[in-house]
Amino acid sequence: MKRQLRLALVYGSTRAGRFCDVVARWAAAEIGRHDGFVLDVIDPAVPDERPGASIADRIDRADAIVIVTPEYNHSYPAPLKALIYELGEERNAMPVAFVCYGG
């Protein structure tokens, strides 16, 4: 049996009324079309109800990260910057892909 890669799809926006929901659903659907992936959707704006399931722990279980983020002022949103800094350097070598929209 072929090993499935674990992907963490991380929302980069936490704003109310955000378009990120639309783009993240599209990205998740595209990823879901391939049976080689197990997807964990991480939305920092929605509290996780699972005990002991911090965002850092969930990302640690992933083989790679897909970040869905808008462009704000030729950069990315402050909540995503804070999350990246919070995760720390130990994840610097983890593969990351970006789905960016806006601008």
WOCORKA-V805765 format. One record per backbone hydrogen bond with DSSP energy under -0.5 kcal/mol. CO is the residue of the C=O (numbers start at 1). NH is the residue of the N-H. E is the energy in kcal/mol with one decimal. If there is no record, write none. Layout:
co:CO nh:NH e:E
co:CO nh:NH e:E
This chain:
co:5 nh:7 e:-0.6
co:5 nh:38 e:-2.8
co:6 nh:63 e:-3.2
co:6 nh:64 e:-1.5
co:7 nh:9 e:-0.6
co:7 nh:40 e:-2.6
co:8 nh:10 e:-0.7
co:8 nh:66 e:-2.9
co:9 nh:42 e:-3.5
co:10 nh:68 e:-2.7
co:12 nh:80 e:-0.5
co:15 nh:18 e:-1.2
co:19 nh:22 e:-0.8
co:19 nh:23 e:-1.7
co:20 nh:24 e:-3.0
co:21 nh:25 e:-2.2
co:22 nh:26 e:-2.0
co:23 nh:27 e:-2.7
co:24 nh:28 e:-2.7
co:25 nh:29 e:-2.3
co:26 nh:30 e:-2.4
co:27 nh:31 e:-2.6
co:28 nh:32 e:-2.6
co:29 nh:33 e:-0.7
co:30 nh:33 e:-0.8
co:31 nh:34 e:-1.8
co:34 nh:37 e:-0.9
co:36 nh:5 e:-3.0
co:38 nh:7 e:-2.9
co:39 nh:41 e:-0.5
co:40 nh:9 e:-2.2
co:40 nh:42 e:-0.6
co:41 nh:43 e:-0.6
co:42 nh:11 e:-2.7
co:42 nh:44 e:-0.6
co:43 nh:46 e:-2.2
co:45 nh:47 e:-0.5
co:50 nh:53 e:-1.4
co:52 nh:54 e:-0.7
co:54 nh:58 e:-2.4
co:55 nh:59 e:-2.5
co:56 nh:60 e:-2.3
co:57 nh:61 e:-1.3
co:59 nh:62 e:-1.3
co:63 nh:95 e:-0.6
co:64 nh:8 e:-2.2
co:65 nh:97 e:-2.4
co:66 nh:10 e:-2.9
co:66 nh:68 e:-0.5
co:67 nh:69 e:-0.6
co:67 nh:99 e:-3.0
co:68 nh:12 e:-3.0
co:69 nh:101 e:-1.6
co:70 nh:72 e:-0.6
co:72 nh:75 e:-0.9
co:75 nh:72 e:-2.0
co:77 nh:80 e:-0.5
co:77 nh:81 e:-2.0
co:78 nh:82 e:-2.7
co:79 nh:83 e:-1.9
co:80 nh:84 e:-2.4
co:81 nh:85 e:-2.4
co:82 nh:86 e:-2.4
co:83 nh:87 e:-2.0
co:84 nh:88 e:-1.1
co:88 nh:91 e:-1.1
co:89 nh:92 e:-2.4
co:91 nh:94 e:-1.6
co:95 nh:65 e:-2.4
co:97 nh:67 e:-3.0
co:98 nh:100 e:-0.6
co:99 nh:69 e:-2.4
co:101 nh:71 e:-1.9
